[in-house]
C-alpha cells in the first residue's frame, strides 16, 4: 500500500486518532506520560503509510527528514517533500497527508531536501543529486555519480551552486542550472579507524565549511574550493578523530564536533576555537535562540549556549541513541530509536514519550505548529504541537 490512505488497516498499525496522555492508541501506538504536559498541547492531525516493511524486517530504520515548503507550486497548506528508505521521494499535501507525486531513485534517501525557487534538490545514497519540480516531482536534472560515496546530508546552497558531501570524504560544488560539477575536493583518511558518517556542508559568507574524517574542519572559497582557513579538531587523538557532524552557524559562532574530542565553538571568520565541551560522539545540533541542542551517542541530549559553551542542561535518555532533534518554542522533539521524546526546552525534562513499536530515527520537520515525523515502520505522522 503506497500513499493516499490516512487510516491504517484494521490491525491498528500505529495510527493515532488523538493523543491522550494515559491511553494506548491502537495496537502499536502508546503515549507514555512522564510529566505534566497537557494532552491538548499535542495531537495527531493525520498519519499515512508510505510503504510496507519487508516481511520479518529486523530493526528497520527510516532516517529521511522531510522538508516543508509553501509557494506558487504547492498546496494551500504547504508541501512536504519526504525522502525515504524505499528509494523514493514523495510530495505530500501537508494539510491532509495525501501523496501528490513520487519519484524513484537508485538508492535509499535520507538527506533532507532543499528548496531552489519552485524546484527542490534531493541528495540520494545512490551518489547523485536530483533537481525536481515541486508541483509534480518531474525531473529537471540528475547529476552524474559524485565520487564513490553516498549523499547522506542535505545540500548547502550558495549563489548559483549547491555543495554536497559524500561518504568517501569529499565535498563537491555543482551548478544549480544543470548539475555539472564545478569543483571537487577530497581528503584521505588519517588512519584505519574512522567512524562511518560524513559531515554536511554549511555556507557562511563567501565560504563553504565542512568536516573530514582526519579531524580537519575546513572553510573553502565557494568559488573554487581554495582553503580560507582550517582547524584540527583531532587534538592529540589518533583514532576516531572524525568531524562527521554538520557544522551549524549561530550568530558569529560555528558549532562543530570532533568525534573523540568534543563539541567546539569556533569563530566562523578565521577558525579560532572559542570554547569546547568535552565528550565523545556528539551528533549534529539543532539550534534556536542562540542555543544548540545536541544529541550524544552515549544517551545524552545537552543544551549549550553558543556564545560561551556553557551547558544549560543535560538529559540522560534510556533505551536508545538520540538523533538530531527538532526544536519548537516550548519543546525539543528527539527521536530515540524506539520512541519519540518530548522535552521541555528550558529544562530538558522529558515530559512525554511516544512509542509506535518501530520507533523513530529521522529528525521531525516542524512548521507552523506541526511536527511531521517519519517512523521506522514506514508511516508519516503529523503531530500538532501547541
C-alpha positions in Angstrom: 0.0 0.0 0.0 1.5 3.3 -1.1 0.2 6.8 -0.3 -3.3 8.1 -0.3 -4.6 6.4 2.9 -4.9 8.4 6.0 -6.0 5.5 8.1 -4.2 2.3 9.0 -5.5 -1.2 8.3 -7.7 -2.9 10.9 -4.6 -4.3 12.5 -4.2 -0.8 14.0 -0.6 -0.2 12.8 0.3 2.9 14.6 -2.3 5.5 13.5 -3.0 8.0 16.3 -6.5 9.4 16.2 -6.0 11.5 19.3 -3.2 11.8 21.9 -4.3 11.1 25.5 -1.5 11.0 28.0 -2.6 7.8 29.6 -4.1 6.0 26.6 -2.9 3.2 24.5 -3.9 4.2 21.0 -4.4 1.2 18.6 -2.4 -2.0 18.7 1.0 -0.3 18.4 0.8 3.3 19.4 1.3 4.2 23.1 1.6 7.6 24.6 3.5 7.5 27.9 3.1 10.5 30.2 6.3 11.4 32.1 5.4 14.9 33.3 2.5 17.4 33.2 2.3 18.2 29.5 -1.5 18.7 28.9 -2.9 16.4 26.3 -4.5 19.3 24.4 -1.0 20.6 23.6 -0.2 17.6 21.4 -2.5 15.8 19.0 -2.3 13.9 15.7 -3.7 15.7 12.6 -3.1 12.7 10.3 -0.9 9.7 9.6 -0.2 8.0 6.3 1.6 4.8 5.4 4.2 5.5 2.8 5.4 1.9 2.3 5.2 -1.5 3.8 8.1 -3.1 5.5 9.6 -6.3 4.1 8.4 -9.4 5.9 10.4 -10.1 9.0 12.2 -6.8 8.7 14.8 -6.6 11.5 15.2 -3.2 13.2 14.1 -1.1 10.2 15.5 2.5 10.1 13.9 5.4 8.4 16.3 8.4 8.5 14.8 10.7 5.9 13.9 14.1 7.2 11.1 15.8 5.4 11.1 19.4 4.0 8.0 21.6 4.4 7.6 24.4 1.9 5.0 26.8 0.6 4.8 28.7 -2.7 3.0 29.0 -6.0 3.6 25.3 -6.8 2.4 23.9 -3.5 -1.0 23.1 -1.9 -2.5 25.8 0.3 -1.4 24.1 3.4 2.1 23.5 2.2 4.0 20.7 0.6 6.1 18.0 2.4 8.9 16.6 0.3 9.7 13.3 2.0 12.8 11.2 1.3 12.6 7.6 2.4 14.4 4.3 2.7 12.3 2.6 0.0 14.2 4.6 -2.7 11.5 7.1 -3.3 10.9 10.8 -2.8 7.3 11.9 -2.3 5.4 15.1 -2.4 2.7 15.1 0.2 -0.1 17.6 0.9 0.9 18.8 4.4 -2.7 19.5 5.5 -4.1 16.1 4.6 -1.3 13.6 4.2 -2.4 12.9 0.6 0.5 11.7 -1.6 0.6 14.0 -4.7 3.6 12.6 -6.5 6.5 10.3 -6.1 9.9 9.8 -7.8 12.1 6.8 -7.6 15.9 7.0 -7.1 18.5 4.3 -7.4 19.3 4.1 -3.7 17.7 4.9 -0.2 17.2 8.6 0.6 18.0 10.1 4.0 19.2 13.6 3.2 16.7 16.4 3.9 15.7 18.1 0.6 16.4 21.8 -0.1 14.2 24.3 -2.0 15.5 26.1 -5.0 12.9 28.5 -6.4 9.9 26.4 -7.4 12.1 23.2 -7.5 13.7 21.1 -4.8 17.1 19.4 -4.6 17.4 15.8 -3.2 20.6 14.0 -2.5 20.4 10.2 -2.6 22.5 7.4 -1.3 22.9 6.4 -5.0 25.6 9.1 -5.1 23.6 11.6 -7.2 21.9 14.9 -6.7 18.4 15.4 -8.2 16.6 18.6 -9.0 12.8 18.1 -9.1 9.7 20.2 -9.8 7.8 20.9 -6.6 4.4 20.7 -8.3 4.7 17.2 -9.8 8.1 15.8 -8.9 9.2 16.0 -12.5 13.0 15.6 -13.1 14.8 18.8 -14.1 18.2 17.2 -14.0 20.1 14.4 -12.3 23.8 14.8 -11.7 26.4 12.2 -12.7 27.8 9.9 -10.0 29.6 12.1 -7.4 32.8 10.4 -6.2 32.4 6.8 -4.8 30.2 7.5 -1.7 26.7 8.2 -0.6 24.9 11.5 -0.2 23.5 11.4 3.4 23.4 15.2 4.3 21.3 17.9 2.8 22.9 20.1 0.1 24.1 23.6 1.1 23.3 26.5 -1.3 25.4 29.5 -2.2 24.9 31.7 -5.1 24.4 29.7 -8.3 25.7 26.4 -6.9 25.0 23.6 -4.5 27.6 21.9 -2.2 27.3 18.3 -1.3 29.4 16.0 0.7 29.7 12.2 0.2 30.8 9.4 2.5 34.1 9.0 0.7 35.4 12.1 2.5 34.6 14.5 -0.3 32.9 17.8 -1.0 31.7 18.8 -4.4 30.3 22.0 -5.9 27.6 21.6 -8.6 25.9 24.1 -10.8 22.2 24.7 -9.9 21.4 25.2 -13.5 22.4 21.8 -14.8 24.0 19.8 -12.1 27.5 19.8 -13.6 30.5 19.5 -11.3 32.3 22.9 -10.8 35.0 21.8 -8.4 35.7 18.8 -6.1 37.9 18.2 -3.1 38.6 15.0 -1.2 40.9 14.2 1.7 42.5 10.9 2.7 41.6 9.2 5.9 44.1 9.8 8.7 44.2 6.2 9.8 42.5 2.8 9.7 40.0 3.7 12.5 37.2 6.0 11.4 33.5 6.5 12.2 31.0 5.8 9.5 29.3 9.0 8.5 30.0 12.3 6.8 29.6 15.9 7.9 27.3 18.0 5.7 28.3 21.4 4.4 27.4 24.9 5.7 27.7 28.1 3.7 28.9 31.2 5.6 29.6 34.3 3.6 31.9 33.5 0.7 33.0 30.2 2.2 31.6 26.7 2.5 32.6 24.8 5.6 32.6 21.1 6.3 34.5 18.4 8.3 36.5 15.4 7.3 37.5 12.1 8.8 41.0 13.2 9.6 39.8 15.6 12.1 40.0 18.7 9.9 37.3 21.4 9.8 37.9 23.4 6.7 36.5 26.6 5.2 36.8 26.7 1.5 36.1 29.5 -1.0 32.7 28.8 -2.6 34.0 30.0 -5.9 36.9 27.5 -6.4 37.4 25.4 -3.2 40.6 27.1 -2.1 41.2 26.9 1.6 40.3 30.0 3.5 41.1 28.5 6.9 41.3 25.1 8.6 41.4 23.9 12.2 42.4 20.5 13.5 39.8 19.2 15.9 41.6 15.9 16.5 44.0 17.3 19.1 46.4 14.6 20.2 44.0 11.8 19.4 45.0 9.4 16.6 41.8 7.2 16.4 38.2 8.1 15.8 39.0 11.7 15.1 36.3 12.2 12.5 34.4 15.5 12.2 31.3 13.8 10.9 28.5 16.0 12.0 27.3 19.0 10.0 28.5 22.3 11.5 25.9 24.9 12.3 26.3 28.7 12.5 24.8 30.6 15.5 25.5 34.3 15.2 29.2 34.6 14.5 30.0 31.2 16.1 30.3 28.0 14.2 29.5 24.9 16.3 31.1 21.6 15.2 32.0 18.3 16.9 35.1 16.1 16.7 34.0 12.5 17.5 36.6 11.9 20.1 37.3 15.4 21.3 34.0 17.1 22.0 31.8 19.9 20.9 33.6 23.1 19.7 32.6 26.7 19.3 34.6 28.3 16.5 35.0 31.8 15.1 33.4 31.5 11.7 35.6 34.2 10.2 39.0 32.6 10.9 38.6 29.2 12.6 39.8 30.3 16.1 38.5 27.8 18.7 36.4 29.8 21.3 35.2 27.1 23.6 35.0 23.3 24.0 32.6 21.0 25.7 34.4 17.7 26.4 32.9 14.4 25.4 32.6 11.9 22.6 30.2 11.1 19.9 28.2 14.3 19.6 25.7 14.4 16.8 24.6 17.3 14.5 23.0 20.0 16.6 19.6 21.8 16.2 19.5 25.4 17.1 17.1 28.1 18.3 17.7 31.5 20.0 21.5 31.2 20.3 21.2 27.7 22.0 22.3 24.5 20.4 20.6 21.2 21.3 23.0 18.3 20.7 22.5 14.5 20.8 25.2 12.3 22.1 25.5 8.6 21.2 26.1 7.7 24.9 22.5 8.5 25.6 22.6 12.3 26.4 20.9 15.3 25.0 22.5 18.6 26.0 21.6 22.3 25.6 24.6 24.6 25.1 24.8 28.4 25.0 26.6 29.0 21.6 28.1 32.3 22.8 30.3 30.8 25.5 29.8 27.0 25.6 28.0 26.9 28.9 26.0 23.7 29.3 22.5 24.8 30.2 21.1 21.3 30.9 22.0 17.7 30.2 19.3 15.0 30.0 20.0 11.3 30.0 17.7 9.1 27.9 17.3 5.4 28.3 16.8 2.6 25.7 18.3 4.2 22.7 20.7 6.5 20.9 19.2 10.0 20.4 19.4 11.6 16.9 19.3 15.3 15.9 16.2 16.8 17.5 13.7 19.3 16.2 13.1 22.4 18.3 9.9 24.4 18.9 9.4 27.4 21.1 8.4 25.2 24.1 9.7 21.7 23.3 12.6 19.6 21.9 11.4 16.6 19.9 14.0 14.0 20.0 13.9 10.7 18.0 15.5 8.0 20.2 15.3 4.7 18.4 12.1 3.1 19.8 10.5 6.3 20.9 9.9 10.0 20.2 10.7 12.0 23.3 9.2 15.4 24.0 11.5 17.5 26.3 10.8 20.9 27.9 13.1 23.3 26.0 14.0 25.3 29.1 14.9 22.5 31.5 15.5 19.4 29.4 12.9 17.5 31.4 11.3 14.6 29.5 7.5 15.2 29.6 6.2 12.7 27.1 7.2 9.7 25.0 5.5 8.2 22.0 6.2 4.5 21.2 4.8 3.2 17.9 6.6 -0.2 18.1 9.1 0.5 15.3 10.3 3.9 16.7 11.9 6.9 15.1 15.3 7.8 13.7 14.6 10.8 11.4 14.5 14.4 12.7 11.0 15.7 12.5 10.2 18.7 10.4 8.4 21.5 12.3 6.3 24.1 10.5 3.5 26.3 11.8 2.9 24.3 15.0 3.0 20.9 13.4 5.8 18.3 13.6 6.0 15.9 10.7 7.7 12.7 12.0 8.6 9.8 9.7 8.6 6.5 11.6 10.8 3.4 11.1 7.7 1.4 10.3 7.0 3.3 7.0 4.4 5.7 8.5 4.5 9.5 8.5 2.8 11.3 11.4 1.6 14.9 11.5 1.6 16.0 15.2 0.2 19.3 16.2 2.3 20.9 18.9 1.0 23.9 20.8 
